[in-house]
Amino acid sequence: MESKKLEALLMAVDLGSFTKAAEVMGYTQSGLTHMMNSLEREVGFTLLERGRGGVRLTKDGERVAPALTARSRRWRPRAARSSA
């Protein structure tokens, strides 16, 4: 599981949109969607509900979000962690 995928997941959830998350992270919306689909295949279940109103975590996504957030924080560079 790549840290960029986790960061993209958390950004999409925070912003409620693949498009907004992609803009902030420097990806295309299509590229970010592919990353999320790949991440969901890796974990074996759907993490995000996608709809006209944006994206949000599924019940399963909510259940694993704390672990994913902790894992993502461990991968952040030390300088980024100290400024957060």
N, C-alpha and C positions, 0 to 999 in steps of 0.2 A: 504494500500500500504506500503510494508516494505521498510525500508531504504536500506537494502542490495540489493534489486532488483533495486532500483534507482541507487545505486552506480555501480552495475554491468552493467546497461544500459549505464551509462555515460562512464565507463571504456571501454566497447566494442566499443562505438562510437569513443572515443579518440584514441584507438589503431587500430580500423578498423577490429577487428577480435574477435570472440568469443573465439577461442583457446588461443590467447595471453592474453585476459582479464581473462580467467579462470586460466591460469598459474600465473598471477600476484596476483590474489585474492585467490588462493588456492582451486579452484574448478576444477571439471572435465569439459570438453567442453560440455558434455551431460547435466550435472547439470546446467550449466549456460544457455544453450539453454532452458531447462525446466523453469528456472526462467524468462526468457524473454517472453516465451509463456504465462506463468501465468500472468505476468505484462500486456501484451497486452490484455488478457481476462479481467483483472480488469478495464482497461481504456476503453475497448470496440472498439478499432481500432488498426491497425497495426502501430507500432512505427518504425520498422526497415525493411529495404530492405536487404535481404540476397542473396548473390551471390558468384560466384567464386572469385571475387575481394574483398570479405570481407563483412562487414556490414556498413550501413550508415542509417541515419534517413530518413524516408519518409517525404513527405510534411507535413502530420499531426504531425509527430514526431518533425519536425523543429518548428512547430507552438507552441507545448507545452514544448519544451526543456527548455526555460528560466524558466518556472514555476517549472519544475521537478528539475532543477539545484538548484534553490533557496530552494526548499523543502529539497533536499538532504543536502545542507549546514546547514540548521537549525538542522538536525539530527546528524551532526558530533559532536564528543566530543569537549568540549571547548578547550582542549590542541591542538587538530588537527587543529581547526580553527585558533588559534593564531600563529601556525607555518606555515600556508599556505600563 
